[in-house]
Amino acid sequence: EMYELSGRPTKYDAARGGVAAGGDVVRLFSGAAAVLARFLPGGDPRLSSATVAVASSTTEPAYAATCLENLPVSPERGETVADLVDHRQIYPGSKGRQHFPALQRETGVPFDQMLFFDDCTYGDNCGDVARSCPGVACVRTPHGLTE
């Protein structure tokens, strides 16, 4: 969680393998990096028209933005997570009552064509989204995303 970092995230540190944040390092789960790489140009052609969005209820939206802008999906090519993200809903709030309805309004994508992965272990964001946004496919990933 962003509020638990020992310092403000700064930039990607190749030696540490992630975005430096004081004594901490923010990294993508390996499965998440592999999936995101499929959205890059030249990746999976079935995903070329997909819309990528992020939703976070962090109390540190600036920290999250710094991480998105500096976390590489493909270090060799220089693309970051931010390069893939078309829409962001990053602010304290409910995923089901605020973030996903806002994403639906912004994108025009119906809920039944949305997919939500959530690694939260202290709450039930998937339940919140499922109750408030019927049709969203919600997947809990408490140990991170794997391939």
N, C-alpha and C positions, 0 to 999 in steps of 0.2 A: 504494500500500500504506500502511496506517495507520502503520506504524513509520517510514516515510520522511517523515512530515509534520514541519514545522519547529516545530510547537507543538500543544497540545491543542485539538481542535475545540471551538468555543464555541457560536455561534448563527448563524442564517442572516443573511447580509449582502447585502441586495438590491443595493447598489451594486457589489458584487463578483460577484454572481450565484451564490452558493453559501455553504457553511458555512465560516466563517473558522477557520483552523487555523494560527496564527502567520502567517508570510508566505505560506502556501499557501491554496488554496480547494478544497473538495471539492464536486464537482458531479455530477449524474447525466448520463450520456450522453444526448443528445437523443432517441435512439431508445428508450432505457429509460424516459425520462419520458413519451414519447408512449404507449408500451405500458401503463405503469402507470396513466395517466389513464383508460384504457379500463375499469379495475376500479373506478373511483369511482362512487358512486351517480349514476344517470342516464347512465352510460357504456354500454358494450356489454352488452346484456341477456344475451347468451350466457355472460358471465363472472360473472353475479351470484351464482352458487353456488360459484365457484372458491375454493380455499384458496390463499393466498399465503404462502410461507415463504422465509426467507433462511438460507443456510449460509455461514459464513466461518471460515477457520482463522487469523484474525488473532491476533497476540500482544497486541493492544490492543482487547479487547472493549468497554471503556468508550468508547473513541473511536468505534467503529462504532455503538454505541447512540446516542451524541450525534448522529452524522450522520443516522441513520435518523429520529430524533425531530425533526430540524430541516430536512431536505431537503424542500422542497415539491414535491409532484406537481402541485398546482394552486395557485400563489401567490394567485390571485384568490379562491379559496374557502378557503384556509388548510389544506388537507389535506396531510399529510406522508407520506413513505414508511411511517413507523411506523403510521399510521392504517390502512394497507392490509395490513400484515403480521400474519398470524394466528399464526405460529410462527417462533421464532428458534433457530438452533443456531450460536452465535457463540463460538468458543473454539479454541485451538490443537488441531488434530486432523485426522484423515483424513475427507474428504468421503464416501468410499465405505464406510469401515469404522465411522465414528462418526456423522457428521452425518445422512446420509440414512437409515440404519436408525433413528436416534432420531426423525427426522421421520415415518417410516412408523409407528412405534409411537404417537407423539403424535396423528397425524391419522387413522390407519386407512386412509389412501389407499394403494392398491397401487402398487408401483414402476412397473408398466406404465401408470399414469395420471399419472406425474410427468414434468415437463419441467425440465431444468437448463441454464441458460445460464452459461457461465464465460469470463471474459476473461483468465484467468491465462496469462502468457506464459513463465513459468519452470518450470512443471511440467505434469503431465497429469492434472488433476482429473477431466476427462471420462473418461479411461481408467480411473481408480480407481473412479469411480462405476459405469461400465459393467461392470467386472469383478465388483464386489462387490454390485451391486444390479441384477440382470438385469431389463430392461424399461424402465428410466428412459431417456427420450429426452434425449440429451446433445448440446449445441450449443456448440462453441467459438466465442468471439467475441473474438479477440485485439485487435481494433480497436474494441471496443465494440459495443453493440447498435444496429442501424439499423432503420428501419421497413421 
